[in-house]
Amino acid sequence: MSGDRLHILTEDDDDPMLSAVNLVDVFLVLVVALLTAVALQQQSQADETVIRRAGEPDMEIVVRKNGQEIKYRGNGGSSEGQGVKAGVAYKLKDGSVIYVPEEGAPDAR
């Protein structure tokens, strides 16, 4: 029996179909790996805005943009009266918006 095992181990497999099948398997693994990498990259680069506890005093807004995450948290109060009028915006008939700064208003840049 041990002679049969040695004969199998020393036998050369010159069947070209075995090589082709192995190459197809390798390419399938590479294609799956590339598709997974592309899907993960697109998912991580997608812009996303999430509002948690909407309408509550401790509302939180999470913005994911270009792989970065920025969180905005409410302080439980109103932001009324904390700004300065910087100009006027007009909406035209075609839907575009024009901003006209007021004289003496702080520079928005």
N, C-alpha and C positions, 0 to 999 in steps of 0.2 A: 504494500500500500504506500509506503513512503516513497517508492520509486515513481508512483503516479503523481504525487504532489510535486516532486522535483521536476517531473516532465512538464507539468502545468506552469510552474514558475519560470522555467527556462524557455518556454514557448514564446516566440516573437509574434505579437499581434500586429500584422501588417494590413489589417482591414481599414481602408480609408474612411469608411462610414463611421467607425468609432471615433476617429479624430474629428470628423465633421459634427457629430453629436456633442462631443465635448466642447467644441468651439461655440456651438449654438447655446449651450448651457452657460458658458462664460459670458457671452453677449447678453443673454437674458438677465443675468445678475447685474451687469453693468447698466443696462437700460432701466431696470427697476431702481437702482441706486441713484441714477441721474434724475429720474422723474421725482423721486422722493426729495432730493436736494432742491430741485426747482420749486416744488410745492411748498416746502418749508421756507424757502427764501421769499416767495411771494406772500406767504402768510405773515411773515415777520415784518415785511415792508408795507403791508396794507395800512392805510390810515383808518383809524377807528376812534369814535367818541362814545364813551359810556357815561350815563348819568345814573348815579346811585342815590337812592332815597330821595327821589325827585319831590320837590315841594316841601320837604322837611327842613328845619333849621340847620341840620348838620349835613345838608346835601353835598355831594362830592361829584366833580366832573373829572373824568380820566380821559386824556387825549393821547393816543398812541400814533406817532407819526415818524416815519423813517426809522423804525426800530427803537425809538425813544418813547418814554412814558412820562407825561407831565400831569400832575394832579392839582386840581383847584378845589379848595374846601371853603364852604361858607362859614361865616363866623356867627351865624344865628341871627344876625340883624339885617337891616336894610342898607343898601348902599346909596340911598337917596341923599342928595346934597353933598356928595363927596367929589364932585367933578366941576369942571369949568367949561362953559360953552365955548367951543372952538370954531364953530362955523355952521353952515346950513347945507343940507344935502337935498338935491332936487332929483326926482325921478321923471325921466322924459317919456314920451309916448312910445318910443321903441324899447323901453324897459331898462335902458342904461341909467346909471346914477351919476350925478355930477356933484362933487363936493366943492363948496365955495367957502374958504376960510374967512373969518371976520377980521377986520383990522384990529390990531392990538391983542389978538388972541395968542396964547403961547404956541410956539412952533411944535407941531405934532411929531416931528422927526426925532 
